[in-house]
């Protein structure tokens, strides 16, 4: 029975379907982190403003995406928003949209912390040399913040990859959904199908996320030294 279970992964086009689901998972995660990185840095720069009103709204945005579960946001944008505005939105679009909003908040806070941790004399020297505010950020603050932001971005990437498993709740066919379909269609013939299919999916997630976690740890240790 166990042999039948492990053979189920390679029967027919099951392996191809799992790999296609993995690619969809990676597509959602990496598109989301790419857009989050761009807009998150901008958000982080805005967050460094000394204006109390701007900082209040930035803080409010950050707390909203830290407090509200991602699953609730997925349901909100997939079921509630389309019904309110009478529009049709695909599950993939909603997933990327929600993950980008979440990523902007997280990367923005990381960027803000990194920029505010840079010794003030770096800014003073740049301004004394005639740099304007835009040049200060482009040539001084952002480059100096990069190594401090990178470990956090990599950690967020691994979290985002794992969190994509929630998208099956809004009909997106990712690697977990494919595994679920294979199990449901073979459970009567292979009682231990769930063990082998989910175990194989676990290995896929581990292969993707573990190297990223190690890279983030190495970079963090190097920066701390």
ABEGO torsion letter per residue (X at the ends): XAAAAAAAAABEAAAAAAAAAAAAAAAAAAAAAAAAAAAAAAAAAAAABABAAAAAAAAAAAAAAAABBAAAAAAAAAAAAAAAAGBBBBAAAAAAAAAAAAAAAAAAAAAAAAAAABBAAAAAAAAAAGBBAAAAAAAAAAAAAAAAAAAAAAAAAAAAAAAAAAAAAAGBBBAAAAAAAAAAAAAAABAAAAAAAAAAAAAAAAAAAAAAAAAAAAAAAAAAX
